Amino acid sequence: TSGMEQQFRIEQGESVNSVAVNLEAMGFIRDAESFRAYLIYSGLDTSIQAGEYQLSAAMSPIQIAHKLQDATPAEVTFVVLPGWRMEELAASLSTSGLSITPEAFFAAVNAPPQGFDFLSGASSAEGFLFPDSYIFSRQMTADDLVAELVRHFALRLSRDLELAYQNQGLTVYQAVTLASIVQREAVRIEESPQIASVY
């Protein structure tokens, strides 16, 4: 039997019978009927979870039965809220389902991704991590995460905005740094214009 892992999907509300028949059809188990009987006998039939699984034919039917009790999605939704500081973003990683440590995240932010004009000469990507809701693979690395957040920033950075900054004699990097300072200093939103004009 091949030890190659393959994806196996269980739909929401799918019957135990259907799951067993599909497992047999894909070659993960030899006999759907005895597999179904084992699930029911061991009481595992009621706790099978819908979702994506990585299975291989080298696994025993009992291993497969237990594996189907715990669906870990291959992708996670990762939310970056507006006004979040780097520390807040790092703190949210621990509950995100991503296996990125805060240390790896800080290291990635302080080694800004290449290929973005507005980051040339910048020592950090802080301020360029675009707030949004993202869908990431659980395997995502810290560098990929930072590059993706910066790429979203680049997508939202219109040419008009760049020109407006230039007219003020600011680079995009300076403007973002300034905006971050204003956002941090202005506890009440109505103070923002006053603080911005001071700078």
Secondary structure, 3 states (H helix, E strand, C coil): CCCCCEEEEECCCCCHHHHHHHHHHCCCCCCHHHHHHHHHHHCCHHHCCCEEEEECCCCCHHHHHHHCCCCCCCEEEEEECCCCCHHHHHHHHHHCCCCCCHHHHHHHHCCCCCCCHHHCCCCCCCCCCCCEEEEEECCCCHHHHHHHHHHHHHHHCCHHHHHHHHHCCCCHHHHHHHHHHHHHHCCCHHHHHHHHHHC
